[in-house]
Amino acid sequence: APQRVQLAAADAAEPAAADEGSALSTSGFVGLLGTGVFCVAVLPYVPLSIYSSWLLLTTGQGVPAGPNGIYGAAEGFATLTLFGVVVWSAASYFQRGEGLPQGPFNLMNVMKGLAAFCVAFFLFATGLNTIIEPADNPFRGLTLGGDITQLQGAAVKAQKTAVKVATKVDQATAGPRAEIDAALQGASKSATASIDQATGKASKAASDAVGRATEQTNEAFAKIQAKFKPSTKGEPAKPAAEPPKPAAEPPKPAAEPAKAESEKKPEKPVAEPIVVE
């Protein structure tokens, strides 16, 4: 019996654990009806939040307080409600792995999207009024029925504002960027010094190893030479080398040339014949 009770309790706890974090269940008629009522109740806050953010963007102020502050209270309640829907959807997604249910006629998804848009619009208007001066706000003074000239002026002002914002960002981040650059340069120098030191040590170790290997090789070679060198004990001294032989006699001079033809005896002249007339 106790085991059956425990099993029944476990079976009853499993659906609750599976549906943990889901405040709206669309599995039945009651859930669908509740989801529809919730969406219909929240959707009217959307136009009020958009109008409030537009006034904050163009005038720097939200909805007027109204009699007894009722308009301001409604504005604040609408903004908080839409913020709550966005936070609820995000928490459901991260905790359960899925967002809120779609609801009947996809009303829940429509409501989540509009709530996210209203929250982003409100944060943009608040941040723009906080970061830049009112005179640099390109949306300041715009109206819903503005003409082309007004829109062109807003565009020109937006360009100037973008330049000013970029300059301010550069000035604000100059110090951190300089520190980062200095840190990177220091790290680079340190790394280079470490590499040079390691390279020097490696070169020295290699040189020492080569020197030791050379010494060991020379010692081994000297031992081998001493081992195989012939012994000279008891052997007679070798005679001194014979003196070098004298150089060969110079060649005899060639025979005297024959006497010139001029030294020969002259031949007798032949007598000329006598002619008789």
Secondary structure, DSSP 8 states (H G I E B T S, - for coil): -HHHHHHHHHHHHHHHHHTTT-S---SSHHHHHHHHHHHHHHTTHHHHHHHHHHHHHHHS--S---GGGHHHHHHHHHHHHHHHHHHHHHHHHHHHSS-----GGGHHHHHHHHHHHHHHHHHHHHHHHHHS-GGG-TTTT--TT--HHHHHHHHHHHHHHHHHHHHHHHHHTHHHHHHHHHHHHHHHHHHHHHHHHHHHHHHHHHHHHHHHHHHHHHHHHHHHHHHHS---TT--------------------------GGGS-------------
